[in-house]
C-alpha cells in the first residue's frame, strides 16, 4: 500500500485554474479537513494565505508535496 500526500488529490483541481483565490481555497479546505498535526496545519494555512501570486501559490503547494516525499526545497 502506497501512502500519498493529501495534496496529491488536489493537483488536478489546481492545475485547471489560474485563479489564486480558488487554488488557495481548495488547499485550505483540504488541509483544514486533514489529520495533519495542528502545529503543521496552522503553519501551512498561514503560509498559503501570505502567497500573493499564482507562481508563489503553486510553488508552495508543490513544495509541500515534495517535502512529503522528502525532496522539498527550503524556504
PyMOL commands that set and color helices and strands:
alter all, ss='L'
color gray80, all
select helices_A, chain A and resi 6-15+20-32+38-50+54-68
alter helices_A, ss='H'
color red, helices_A
deselect
rebuild
show_as cartoon
